[in-house]
Amino acid sequence: MRQLLDAYQAPPRKYHTVQHLTECLTLCNDYMHCAQAPGEVEIALWFHDAVYDVKATDNEERSAAWAVHELQHAGVHPACIARVKEHILATRHAALPQGQDQALLVDIDLAILGAQAERFKEYETQIRAEYSDVPRVLFRRKRRQILEGFLARSPIYATPALQQRFEERARQNMARALAWLGG
């Protein structure tokens, strides 16, 4: 556990930190009733950003591998391990989540998009700080692509309870962020 928490506090993380993990776990607790296997969702949340290197493209794969290693060491059933791994890989946000638990996990990970305006602004600042080595022009272009991709989803959140809570505000937050990023 200490090693996992240390990973979330390692530089140069600014957003993918214990704060993000805590926000996710709080939402998991609030919406646990939406999960078929809440324990698997919670474990996947603990590990979903365990590895975060801003220059890497395989963070989710490495985070999933870490989870698999720890769960195997703990003697967890292989089917459970496989589901946790797939849940973590779903946080790449490259495809729509498969199943109720993956949807809940992904929705919790993306809940920051629907945060109150002040927290969303802090999040955007944290993301920029996390990617401070990326030239401003490139960062803005890539950030626009990411936000536009999420805005193109209809709906953004697949879990009805999270959709009701976050959808409208997420769209407003991202529209403001896109206006700030400019063309």
MDTraj code that builds the backbone (N, CA, C; nanometers):
import mdtraj as md
import numpy as np

residues = "MET ARG GLN LEU LEU ASP ALA TYR GLN ALA PRO PRO ARG LYS TYR HIS THR VAL GLN HIS LEU THR GLU CYS LEU THR LEU CYS ASN ASP TYR MET HIS CYS ALA GLN ALA PRO GLY GLU VAL GLU ILE ALA LEU TRP PHE HIS ASP ALA VAL TYR ASP VAL LYS ALA THR ASP ASN GLU GLU ARG SER ALA ALA TRP ALA VAL HIS GLU LEU GLN HIS ALA GLY VAL HIS PRO ALA CYS ILE ALA ARG VAL LYS GLU HIS ILE LEU ALA THR ARG HIS ALA ALA LEU PRO GLN GLY GLN ASP GLN ALA LEU LEU VAL ASP ILE ASP LEU ALA ILE LEU GLY ALA GLN ALA GLU ARG PHE LYS GLU TYR GLU THR GLN ILE ARG ALA GLU TYR SER ASP VAL PRO ARG VAL LEU PHE ARG ARG LYS ARG ARG GLN ILE LEU GLU GLY PHE LEU ALA ARG SER PRO ILE TYR ALA THR PRO ALA LEU GLN GLN ARG PHE GLU GLU ARG ALA ARG GLN ASN MET ALA ARG ALA LEU ALA TRP LEU GLY GLY".split()
xyz = np.array([
    [0.0831, -0.1195, 0.0000],
    [0.0000, 0.0000, 0.0000],
    [0.0872, 0.1253, 0.0000],
    [0.1936, 0.1240, 0.0799],
    [0.2815, 0.2407, 0.0874],
    [0.3425, 0.2701, -0.0491],
    [0.3862, 0.1661, -0.1180],
    [0.4464, 0.1832, -0.2505],
    [0.3454, 0.2439, -0.3481],
    [0.2223, 0.2023, -0.3386],
    [0.1173, 0.2544, -0.4262],
    [0.0918, 0.4024, -0.3974],
    [0.0788, 0.4375, -0.2705],
    [0.0584, 0.5787, -0.2352],
    [0.1792, 0.6635, -0.2733],
    [0.2986, 0.6089, -0.2553],
    [0.4195, 0.6819, -0.2960],
    [0.4179, 0.7106, -0.4455],
    [0.3703, 0.6157, -0.5238],
    [0.3642, 0.6352, -0.6692],
    [0.2740, 0.7529, -0.7038],
    [0.1619, 0.7652, -0.6346],
    [0.0692, 0.8755, -0.6612],
    [0.1252, 1.0111, -0.6168],
    [0.2311, 1.0095, -0.5368],
    [0.2913, 1.1341, -0.4894],
    [0.4224, 1.1668, -0.5602],
    [0.4615, 1.0835, -0.6551],
    [0.5908, 1.1015, -0.7214],
    [0.5880, 1.2189, -0.8187],
    [0.6953, 1.2967, -0.8225],
    [0.7037, 1.4039, -0.9229],
    [0.7121, 1.3417, -1.0619],
    [0.6706, 1.4051, -1.1651],
    [0.6189, 1.5421, -1.1703],
    [0.4665, 1.5480, -1.1652],
    [0.4031, 1.4502, -1.1028],
    [0.2563, 1.4484, -1.0967],
    [0.2029, 1.5764, -1.0337],
    [0.0993, 1.6278, -1.0963],
    [0.0307, 1.7455, -1.0427],
    [-0.1195, 1.7203, -1.0335],
    [-0.1723, 1.6394, -1.1262],
    [-0.3140, 1.6025, -1.1202],
    [-0.3320, 1.4564, -1.0801],
    [-0.2587, 1.3667, -1.1409],
    [-0.2751, 1.2228, -1.1165],
    [-0.2080, 1.1861, -0.9842],
    [-0.2609, 1.2431, -0.8777],
    [-0.2026, 1.2374, -0.7442],
    [-0.2983, 1.1706, -0.6463],
    [-0.2597, 1.1742, -0.5194],
    [-0.3463, 1.1228, -0.4136],
    [-0.4786, 1.2004, -0.4109],
    [-0.4759, 1.3288, -0.4473],
    [-0.6002, 1.4067, -0.4527],
    [-0.6978, 1.3428, -0.5520],
    [-0.6496, 1.3115, -0.6719],
    [-0.7350, 1.2470, -0.7730],
    [-0.7817, 1.1104, -0.7230],
    [-0.6907, 1.0332, -0.6674],
    [-0.7263, 0.9015, -0.6155],
    [-0.8338, 0.9133, -0.5078],
    [-0.8170, 1.0075, -0.4176],
    [-0.9140, 1.0277, -0.3097],
    [-1.0500, 1.0695, -0.3645],
    [-1.0491, 1.1601, -0.4613],
    [-1.1757, 1.2009, -0.5237],
    [-1.2449, 1.0813, -0.5886],
    [-1.1672, 0.9975, -0.6558],
    [-1.2242, 0.8783, -0.7201],
    [-1.2801, 0.7805, -0.6174],
    [-1.2051, 0.7558, -0.5117],
    [-1.2503, 0.6606, -0.4104],
    [-1.3733, 0.7118, -0.3355],
    [-1.3814, 0.8419, -0.3158],
    [-1.5001, 0.9005, -0.2531],
    [-1.6227, 0.8777, -0.3407],
    [-1.6076, 0.9028, -0.4709],
    [-1.7189, 0.8779, -0.5632],
    [-1.7532, 0.7297, -0.5696],
    [-1.6519, 0.6450, -0.5652],
    [-1.6763, 0.5003, -0.5651],
    [-1.7629, 0.4631, -0.4452],
    [-1.7299, 0.5176, -0.3317],
    [-1.8091, 0.4913, -0.2115],
    [-1.9528, 0.5420, -0.2279],
    [-1.9664, 0.6613, -0.2856],
    [-2.0993, 0.7207, -0.3048],
    [-2.1856, 0.6418, -0.4032],
    [-2.1218, 0.5812, -0.5034],
    [-2.1962, 0.5139, -0.6107],
    [-2.1721, 0.3631, -0.6139],
    [-2.1253, 0.3084, -0.5032],
    [-2.0977, 0.1654, -0.4950],
    [-2.2210, 0.0823, -0.5319],
    [-2.3388, 0.1348, -0.5021],
    [-2.4630, 0.0627, -0.5318],
    [-2.4845, 0.0454, -0.6828],
    [-2.4113, 0.1188, -0.7646],
    [-2.4241, 0.1077, -0.9105],
    [-2.3376, -0.0048, -0.9678],
    [-2.2521, -0.0628, -0.8854],
    [-2.1578, -0.1647, -0.9328],
    [-2.2114, -0.3054, -0.9106],
    [-2.1756, -0.3937, -1.0020],
    [-2.2067, -0.5354, -0.9843],
    [-2.1035, -0.6003, -0.8925],
    [-1.9774, -0.5595, -0.9078],
    [-1.8683, -0.6108, -0.8241],
    [-1.7915, -0.4901, -0.7693],
    [-1.8457, -0.4251, -0.6665],
    [-1.7868, -0.3012, -0.6174],
    [-1.6411, -0.3144, -0.5737],
    [-1.6052, -0.4283, -0.5187],
    [-1.4663, -0.4483, -0.4768],
    [-1.3699, -0.4421, -0.5938],
    [-1.4110, -0.4984, -0.7062],
    [-1.3261, -0.4948, -0.8257],
    [-1.3128, -0.3525, -0.8788],
    [-1.4208, -0.2774, -0.8753],
    [-1.4157, -0.1379, -0.9201],
    [-1.3213, -0.0595, -0.8297],
    [-1.3328, -0.0804, -0.6996],
    [-1.2470, -0.0074, -0.6058],
    [-1.0996, -0.0428, -0.6253],
    [-1.0693, -0.1701, -0.6405],
    [-0.9298, -0.2100, -0.6631],
    [-0.8778, -0.1480, -0.7923],
    [-0.9583, -0.1521, -0.8966],
    [-0.9166, -0.0922, -1.0241],
    [-0.8916, 0.0574, -1.0081],
    [-0.9735, 0.1259, -0.9295],
    [-0.9508, 0.2689, -0.9059],
    [-0.8193, 0.2924, -0.8331],
    [-0.7896, 0.2105, -0.7346],
    [-0.6630, 0.2252, -0.6625],
    [-0.5443, 0.2192, -0.7585],
    [-0.5521, 0.1320, -0.8580],
    [-0.4373, 0.1100, -0.9464],
    [-0.4448, 0.1853, -1.0789],
    [-0.5563, 0.2478, -1.1136],
    [-0.5750, 0.2956, -1.2507],
    [-0.4711, 0.3977, -1.2961],
    [-0.4164, 0.4764, -1.2066],
    [-0.3093, 0.5705, -1.2409],
    [-0.1841, 0.5439, -1.1582],
    [-0.1655, 0.4205, -1.1160],
    [-0.0497, 0.3867, -1.0329],
    [0.0805, 0.4210, -1.1040],
    [0.0849, 0.3965, -1.2329],
    [0.1999, 0.4358, -1.3149],
    [0.1551, 0.5542, -1.3984],
    [0.2276, 0.6644, -1.3877],
    [0.1928, 0.7811, -1.4687],
    [0.3189, 0.8556, -1.5076],
    [0.3614, 0.8314, -1.6292],
    [0.4765, 0.8989, -1.6885],
    [0.4224, 0.9790, -1.8058],
    [0.4335, 1.1112, -1.7989],
    [0.3726, 1.1964, -1.9017],
    [0.4299, 1.1708, -2.0407],
    [0.5471, 1.1105, -2.0488],
    [0.6089, 1.0848, -2.1793],
    [0.5786, 0.9448, -2.2318],
    [0.5158, 0.8634, -2.1502],
    [0.4879, 0.7248, -2.1891],
    [0.3489, 0.7118, -2.2504],
    [0.3318, 0.6076, -2.3275],
    [0.2009, 0.5793, -2.3878],
    [0.1403, 0.4496, -2.3327],
    [0.2079, 0.3907, -2.2357],
    [0.1625, 0.2618, -2.1830],
    [0.1349, 0.2659, -2.0326],
    [0.0972, 0.3816, -1.9816],
    [0.0736, 0.3946, -1.8374],
    [-0.0338, 0.2989, -1.7871],
    [-0.1437, 0.2895, -1.8590],
    [-0.2521, 0.2021, -1.8145],
    [-0.2093, 0.0553, -1.8178],
    [-0.1345, 0.0172, -1.9204],
    [-0.0862, -0.1206, -1.9285],
    [0.0061, -0.1518, -1.8109],
    [0.0950, -0.0587, -1.7791],
    [0.1879, -0.0794, -1.6677],
    [0.1154, -0.0757, -1.5335],
    [0.0153, 0.0104, -1.5219],
    [-0.0662, 0.0130, -1.3995],
    [-0.1419, -0.1189, -1.3835],
    [-0.1979, -0.1675, -1.4927],
    [-0.2705, -0.2950, -1.4894],
    [-0.1766, -0.4099, -1.4534],
    [-0.0561, -0.4085, -1.5082],
    [0.0413, -0.5137, -1.4772],
    [0.0769, -0.5124, -1.3284],
    [0.0909, -0.3949, -1.2732],
    [0.1193, -0.3830, -1.1299],
    [0.0038, -0.4424, -1.0485],
    [-0.1184, -0.4074, -1.0857],
    [-0.2356, -0.4613, -1.0161],
    [-0.2397, -0.6134, -1.0274],
    [-0.2172, -0.6645, -1.1472],
    [-0.2175, -0.8096, -1.1681],
    [-0.1146, -0.8756, -1.0768],
    [0.0052, -0.8206, -1.0731],
    [0.1120, -0.8761, -0.9884],
    [0.0684, -0.8806, -0.8417],
    [0.0170, -0.7691, -0.7922],
    [-0.0230, -0.7612, -0.6511],
    [-0.1394, -0.8549, -0.6209],
    [-0.2352, -0.8614, -0.7110],
    [-0.3517, -0.9470, -0.6883],
    [-0.3155, -1.0949, -0.6960],
    [-0.2271, -1.1309, -0.7882],
    [-0.1801, -1.2695, -0.7942],
    [-0.1070, -1.3062, -0.6654],
    [-0.0213, -1.2151, -0.6204],
    [0.0546, -1.2367, -0.4967],
    [-0.0402, -1.2554, -0.3775],
    [-0.1544, -1.1865, -0.3806],
    [-0.2525, -1.1960, -0.2719],
    [-0.3443, -1.3177, -0.2863],
    [-0.3305, -1.3915, -0.3964],
    [-0.4104, -1.5119, -0.4156],
    [-0.5525, -1.4868, -0.4635],
    [-0.5738, -1.3743, -0.5287],
    [-0.7068, -1.3408, -0.5805],
    [-0.7396, -1.4314, -0.6992],
    [-0.8653, -1.4656, -0.7138],
    [-0.9108, -1.5539, -0.8216],
    [-0.8740, -1.4936, -0.9578],
    [-0.8230, -1.5761, -1.0500],
    [-0.7810, -1.5259, -1.1820],
    [-0.8895, -1.4508, -1.2590],
    [-1.0141, -1.4920, -1.2476],
    [-1.1219, -1.4223, -1.3197],
    [-1.1387, -1.2799, -1.2670],
    [-1.1278, -1.2635, -1.1378],
    [-1.1358, -1.1303, -1.0769],
    [-1.0177, -1.0454, -1.1235],
    [-0.9002, -1.1032, -1.1246],
    [-0.7805, -1.0316, -1.1701],
    [-0.7984, -0.9854, -1.3141],
    [-0.8507, -1.0724, -1.3981],
    [-0.8708, -1.0377, -1.5397],
    [-0.9680, -0.9210, -1.5542],
    [-1.0742, -0.9214, -1.4752],
    [-1.1709, -0.8106, -1.4825],
    [-1.1091, -0.6798, -1.4342],
    [-1.0349, -0.6837, -1.3255],
    [-0.9685, -0.5630, -1.2745],
    [-0.8727, -0.5089, -1.3795],
    [-0.7982, -0.5973, -1.4421],
    [-0.7053, -0.5549, -1.5476],
    [-0.7806, -0.4836, -1.6598],
    [-0.8893, -0.5427, -1.7065],
    [-0.9671, -0.4814, -1.8149],
    [-1.0281, -0.3480, -1.7719],
    [-1.0699, -0.3390, -1.6473],
    [-1.1222, -0.2115, -1.5961],
    [-1.0143, -0.1036, -1.6036],
    [-0.8951, -0.1356, -1.5590],
    [-0.7850, -0.0379, -1.5612],
    [-0.7541, 0.0024, -1.7046],
    [-0.7478, -0.0935, -1.7940],
    [-0.7186, -0.0626, -1.9347],
    [-0.8269, 0.0256, -1.9963],
    [-0.9485, 0.0171, -1.9464],
    [-1.0573, 0.1015, -1.9981],
    [-1.0328, 0.2491, -1.9690],
    [-0.9471, 0.2796, -1.8712],
    [-0.9202, 0.4207, -1.8395],
    [-0.8250, 0.4851, -1.9397],
    [-0.7898, 0.4124, -2.0447],
    [-0.7193, 0.4767, -2.1577],
    [-0.8157, 0.5690, -2.2312],
    [-0.9437, 0.5446, -2.2150],
    [-1.0501, 0.6232, -2.2781],
    [-1.0411, 0.6191, -2.4305],
    [-0.9876, 0.5094, -2.4824],
    [-0.9753, 0.4932, -2.6275],
    [-1.1024, 0.4338, -2.6879],
    [-1.1804, 0.3679, -2.6057],
    [-1.3048, 0.3057, -2.6523],
    [-1.4083, 0.3183, -2.5415],
    [-1.5325, 0.2981, -2.5771],
    [-1.6377, 0.3032, -2.4763],
    [-1.6228, 0.1845, -2.3816],
    [-1.6514, 0.2047, -2.2540],
    [-1.6374, 0.0961, -2.1570],
    [-1.7358, -0.0168, -2.1849],
    [-1.6943, -0.1362, -2.1470],
    [-1.7760, -0.2554, -2.1659],
    [-1.8326, -0.2991, -2.0312],
    [-1.9610, -0.2955, -2.0182],
    [-2.0250, -0.3425, -1.8958],
    [-2.0434, -0.2329, -1.7918],
    [-2.1297, -0.2636, -1.6991],
    [-2.1711, -0.1691, -1.5954],
    [-2.0547, -0.1249, -1.5065],
    [-1.9702, -0.2181, -1.4648],
    [-1.8613, -0.1828, -1.3737],
    [-1.7536, -0.1000, -1.4427],
    [-1.7203, -0.1364, -1.5654],
    [-1.6240, -0.0549, -1.6403],
    [-1.6784, 0.0846, -1.6627],
    [-1.8059, 0.0934, -1.6949],
    [-1.8679, 0.2246, -1.7164],
    [-1.8599, 0.3084, -1.5898],
    [-1.8884, 0.2492, -1.4770],
    [-1.8813, 0.3216, -1.3505],
    [-1.7391, 0.3693, -1.3238],
    [-1.6426, 0.2814, -1.3429],
    [-1.5023, 0.3176, -1.3207],
    [-1.4604, 0.4335, -1.4104],
    [-1.4909, 0.4240, -1.5382],
    [-1.4545, 0.5291, -1.6338],
    [-1.5269, 0.6586, -1.5995],
    [-1.6537, 0.6488, -1.5647],
    [-1.7298, 0.7684, -1.5277],
    [-1.6707, 0.8353, -1.4039],
    [-1.6292, 0.7567, -1.3072],
    [-1.5660, 0.8127, -1.1875],
    [-1.4349, 0.8804, -1.2251],
    [-1.3563, 0.8169, -1.3103],
    [-1.2294, 0.8762, -1.3540],
    [-1.2527, 1.0090, -1.4253],
    [-1.3623, 1.0182, -1.4999],
    [-1.3929, 1.1402, -1.5759],
    [-1.4812, 1.2387, -1.4993],
    [-1.5164, 1.2072, -1.3770],
    [-1.6046, 1.2958, -1.2999],
    [-1.5457, 1.4352, -1.2844],
    [-1.4147, 1.4474, -1.2867],
    [-1.3496, 1.5785, -1.2746],
    [-1.3977, 1.6741, -1.3831],
    [-1.4339, 1.6216, -1.4981],
    [-1.4823, 1.7078, -1.6064],
    [-1.6115, 1.7781, -1.5667],
    [-1.6875, 1.7176, -1.4775],
    [-1.8128, 1.7752, -1.4318],
    [-1.8044, 1.8359, -1.2928],
    [-1.6836, 1.8638, -1.2489],
    [-1.6645, 1.9240, -1.1165],
    [-1.7158, 2.0676, -1.1143],
    [-1.7295, 2.1208, -0.9947],
    [-1.7626, 2.2626, -0.9813],
    [-1.6573, 2.3435, -1.0570],
    [-1.6963, 2.4598, -1.1078],
    [-1.6095, 2.5396, -1.1957],
    [-1.4723, 2.5665, -1.1343],
    [-1.4676, 2.5975, -1.0063],
    [-1.3391, 2.6273, -0.9414],
    [-1.2474, 2.5052, -0.9407],
    [-1.3039, 2.3880, -0.9076],
    [-1.2232, 2.2651, -0.9067],
    [-1.1822, 2.2283, -1.0481],
    [-1.2693, 2.2483, -1.1463],
    [-1.2337, 2.2184, -1.2849],
    [-1.1186, 2.3075, -1.3306],
    [-1.1220, 2.4328, -1.2940],
    [-1.0134, 2.5244, -1.3303],
    [-0.8822, 2.4789, -1.2659],
    [-0.8897, 2.4367, -1.1399],
    [-0.7708, 2.3841, -1.0721],
    [-0.7183, 2.2611, -1.1460],
    [-0.8092, 2.1743, -1.1872],
    [-0.7729, 2.0539, -1.2634],
    [-0.6998, 2.0907, -1.3921],
    [-0.7535, 2.1857, -1.4668],
    [-0.6889, 2.2273, -1.5916],
    [-0.5488, 2.2820, -1.5641],
    [-0.5341, 2.3574, -1.4560],
    [-0.4027, 2.4098, -1.4170],
    [-0.3090, 2.2948, -1.3798],
    [-0.3600, 2.1966, -1.3084],
    [-0.2793, 2.0808, -1.2698],
    [-0.2348, 2.0010, -1.3920],
    [-0.3242, 1.9829, -1.4874],
    [-0.2885, 1.9099, -1.6096],
    [-0.1786, 1.9844, -1.6842],
    [-0.1933, 2.1153, -1.6975],
    [-0.0900, 2.1928, -1.7678],
    [0.0432, 2.1818, -1.6953],
    [0.0413, 2.1885, -1.5622],
    [0.1646, 2.1771, -1.4839],
    [0.2268, 2.0383, -1.4999],
    [0.1429, 1.9367, -1.5066],
    [0.1920, 1.8000, -1.5236],
    [0.2633, 1.7850, -1.6580],
    [0.2171, 1.8574, -1.7565],
    [0.2750, 1.8527, -1.8909],
    [0.3534, 1.9799, -1.9215],
    [0.4184, 2.0349, -1.8219],
    [0.4900, 2.1621, -1.8387],
    [0.6048, 2.1529, -1.9383],
    [0.6568, 2.0341, -1.9623],
    [0.7654, 2.0176, -2.0599],
    [0.7159, 2.0221, -2.2039],
    [0.5859, 2.0109, -2.2228],
    [0.5284, 2.0129, -2.3574],
    [0.5126, 2.1585, -2.4006],
    [0.5640, 2.1936, -2.5189],
    [0.5487, 2.3318, -2.5666],
    [0.4018, 2.3743, -2.5673],
    [0.3794, 2.4995, -2.5354],
    [0.2442, 2.5539, -2.5184],
    [0.1544, 2.5276, -2.6393],
    [0.2055, 2.5532, -2.7589],
    [0.1244, 2.5358, -2.8800],
    [0.0824, 2.3899, -2.8955],
    [0.1755, 2.2985, -2.8752],
    [0.1447, 2.1556, -2.8866],
    [0.0475, 2.1128, -2.7760],
    [0.0712, 2.1591, -2.6548],
    [-0.0183, 2.1243, -2.5446],
    [-0.1611, 2.1674, -2.5762],
    [-0.1763, 2.2908, -2.6204],
    [-0.3111, 2.3422, -2.6492],
    [-0.3801, 2.2601, -2.7581],
    [-0.3058, 2.2255, -2.8621],
    [-0.3653, 2.1472, -2.9712],
    [-0.4089, 2.0094, -2.9213],
    [-0.3214, 1.9422, -2.8475],
    [-0.3532, 1.8081, -2.7967],
    [-0.4663, 1.8132, -2.6937],
    [-0.4633, 1.9152, -2.6097],
    [-0.5681, 1.9288, -2.5081],
    [-0.7037, 1.9522, -2.5739],
    [-0.7062, 2.0341, -2.6780],
    [-0.8305, 2.0561, -2.7535],
    [-0.8828, 1.9236, -2.8085],
    [-0.7939, 1.8440, -2.8662],
    [-0.8350, 1.7152, -2.9231],
    [-0.8980, 1.6257, -2.8162],
    [-0.8360, 1.6227, -2.7000],
    [-0.8879, 1.5390, -2.5911],
    [-1.0258, 1.5871, -2.5475],
    [-1.0375, 1.7167, -2.5213],
    [-1.1658, 1.7709, -2.4748],
    [-1.2741, 1.7576, -2.5814],
    [-1.2388, 1.7821, -2.7067],
    [-1.3364, 1.7667, -2.8152],
    [-1.3823, 1.6214, -2.8267],
    [-1.2903, 1.5285, -2.8036],
    [-1.3264, 1.3869, -2.8062],
    [-1.4284, 1.3517, -2.6992],
    [-1.4079, 1.4042, -2.5790],
    [-1.5049, 1.3790, -2.4721],
    [-1.6379, 1.4477, -2.5013],
    [-1.6328, 1.5692, -2.5542],
    [-1.7569, 1.6410, -2.5870],
    [-1.8363, 1.5708, -2.6965],
    [-1.7677, 1.4993, -2.7838],
    [-1.8352, 1.4290, -2.8934],
    [-1.9134, 1.3076, -2.8438],
    [-1.8821, 1.2605, -2.7258],
    [-1.9555, 1.1467, -2.6702],
    [-2.0962, 1.1910, -2.6315],
    [-2.1900, 1.1057, -2.6614],
    [-2.3268, 1.1374, -2.6230],
    [-2.3925, 1.0118, -2.5669],
    [-2.4013, 1.0018, -2.4386],
    [-2.3567, 1.0943, -2.3353],
    [-2.2095, 1.0723, -2.2998],
    [-2.1539, 1.1637, -2.2218],
    [-2.0165, 1.1483, -2.1723],
    [-2.0137, 1.0367, -2.0685],
    [-2.1134, 1.0367, -1.9814],
    [-2.1197, 0.9409, -1.8702],
    [-2.2228, 0.8326, -1.8999],
    [-2.1810, 0.7069, -1.8872],
    [-2.2690, 0.5944, -1.9186],
    [-2.3536, 0.5509, -1.7991],
    [-2.3086, 0.5814, -1.6790],
    [-2.3827, 0.5439, -1.5589],
    [-2.4902, 0.6495, -1.5337],
    [-2.6179, 0.6113, -1.5341],
    [-2.7241, 0.7118, -1.5222],
    [-2.7067, 0.8089, -1.4048],
    [-2.6696, 0.7593, -1.2891],
    [-2.6564, 0.8475, -1.1721],
    [-2.5452, 0.9505, -1.1914],
    [-2.4340, 0.9104, -1.2510],
    [-2.3242, 1.0048, -1.2747],
    [-2.3567, 1.0969, -1.3911],
    [-2.4281, 1.0440, -1.4888],
    [-2.4720, 1.1285, -1.6003],
    [-2.5606, 1.2410, -1.5478],
    [-2.6538, 1.2068, -1.4625],
    [-2.7438, 1.3076, -1.4068],
    [-2.6661, 1.4119, -1.3259],
    [-2.5665, 1.3678, -1.2533],
    [-2.4914, 1.4587, -1.1662],
    [-2.3906, 1.5451, -1.2416],
    [-2.3232, 1.4886, -1.3435],
    [-2.2066, 1.5556, -1.4015],
    [-2.2190, 1.6001, -1.5468],
    [-2.3091, 1.5409, -1.6237],
    [-2.3105, 1.5612, -1.7691],
    [-2.3182, 1.7088, -1.8094],
    [-2.4175, 1.7793, -1.7611],
    [-2.4381, 1.9179, -1.8040],
    [-2.3188, 2.0060, -1.7655],
    [-2.2739, 1.9919, -1.6423],
    [-2.1610, 2.0740, -1.5969],
    [-2.0326, 2.0377, -1.6711],
    [-2.0137, 1.9104, -1.7039],
    [-1.8949, 1.8697, -1.7794],
    [-1.8928, 1.9381, -1.9156],
    [-2.0068, 1.9403, -1.9807],
    [-2.0138, 2.0057, -2.1121],
    [-1.9857, 2.1557, -2.0997],
    [-2.0374, 2.2186, -1.9970],
    [-2.0107, 2.3611, -1.9754],
    [-1.8627, 2.3854, -1.9461],
    [-1.8055, 2.3039, -1.8582],
    [-1.6637, 2.3188, -1.8228],
    [-1.5739, 2.3025, -1.9447],
    [-1.6006, 2.1996, -2.0232],
    [-1.5153, 2.1751, -2.1397],
    [-1.5336, 2.2827, -2.2455],
    [-1.6538, 2.3337, -2.2615],
    [-1.6759, 2.4437, -2.3565],
    [-1.5952, 2.5661, -2.3148],
    [-1.5937, 2.5963, -2.1847],
    [-1.5128, 2.7089, -2.1355],
    [-1.3642, 2.6830, -2.1575],
    [-1.3212, 2.5611, -2.1304],
    [-1.1798, 2.5272, -2.1485],
    [-1.1400, 2.5390, -2.2950],
    [-1.2254, 2.4933, -2.3842],
    [-1.1960, 2.5041, -2.5274],
    [-1.1895, 2.6495, -2.5711],
    [-1.2761, 2.7325, -2.5182],
    [-1.2720, 2.8759, -2.5509],
    [-1.1408, 2.9365, -2.5029],
    [-1.0971, 2.8965, -2.3855],
    [-0.9709, 2.9464, -2.3311],
    [-0.8518, 2.8973, -2.4145],
    [-0.8584, 2.7725, -2.4590],
    [-0.7488, 2.7165, -2.5388],
    [-0.7400, 2.7814, -2.6761],
    [-0.8506, 2.8334, -2.7245],
    [-0.8512, 2.9000, -2.8548],
    [-0.8338, 2.8021, -2.9695],
    [-0.8215, 2.8571, -3.0893],
    [-0.8094, 2.7724, -3.2081],
    [-0.6726, 2.7579, -3.2481],
])
top = md.Topology()
chain = top.add_chain()
for i, resn in enumerate(residues, 1):
    res = top.add_residue(resn, chain, resSeq=i)
    for name in ("N", "CA", "C"):
        top.add_atom(name, md.element.get_by_symbol(name[0]), res)
traj = md.Trajectory(xyz[None], top)
